[in-house]
Amino acid sequence: MNKNDMVSAIAESSEMSKKDVDKVLKAMVAVMSKELSEGGRIQLPDLGSFKCNERNARTVRNPRTGEQMTSPACKVVKFTPAKSLKECVNK
């Protein structure tokens, strides 16, 4: 499902216009991005939680040339699904 499909599905089920759903979705992504970039955690009931983790610098190998390279330290977003989402997916 891509963004347009999601906007259409939400608009149908919520009786909102596609334009309004698109605005809400963009605002949600902006708020979540800001919160995660500041090191916060986001918990959405029945969906799961998002948090930022630190990844240490490490040595990696280029598979094409075999050359050793250093991957710099960075932040990564981790998603942990809620129990209800896991149960729904594993039916």
N, C-alpha and C positions, 0 to 999 in steps of 0.2 A: 504494500500500500504506500503510495507516495503522498505528498502534502495535499495535492488537489483532491485525491480520493478521500483523504481523512476529513478535509474541510466539507466536502459534499455529504459524507456520512454523518458528521456531527450536525450539520445544518438540517438534514432530514429528521434526525432523532430528537433534536432540541427545538425545532420550529423557529430557528433563527435564520437570518439571511446568511448567505455564503460570505458576504462582505464583512459582516459582524463577526462571524466565526474566525475568519482570517485575521482580523484585528486582535481578537482574543488570543489566538494561537501565537501570533508574533509577540504580543505583550508577555505571554507566559514564558516564551523562550528567552526574551530579554531579561525578565526578572530572575529566572533560574540561572542564566549565565552570570549575571551580576552577583548573585548570592554565592554561587560556586567559586567564582574568581576571588571572592573575599574569604574563602575558606569555610563557608557555611555548609549546612546540611539541609536537604529538602526531603521531607517525608510526605508522601501522598498515600492516604489510606486506600487499600485494595489494589494499589499499583506497586509501590515499593519506595525505596529511598535512594537518593543520589548523594554522593559525597566526593570530595577531592582527596586524592592520595598523592604523596610524594613518591616519585620513582627516582632512585639513586642513579648516578652516572655508572655506566658499565661498559665493558669491552664487548663488541659484537664483531661478527665476521661477515664480510661481503660475500654472498653465495656465488656470485659470478666470478670474482677474482681470487677469493680466499684471503683477501687482505684484512688484517685486524684494524678495527676502527673504534673510536670511543663515542658512545651515545651519551649526550649530555643529560644531566638531571632535569626532570620536568615534572609537571603536575598532570595527573590523569583523573578522569571522572570514573567513579565506580558506581554501578547500579546494582542494588540488591532487591530482587523481587519480593513482594509481599506473599505471605502464605496463601492467601486467596487466589492470587494470580498464578502461583505455581500449581495449585489444585485445578484451576480452570484449564490450564495448558496441558496438564497430565491426565485429563479425563479419558 
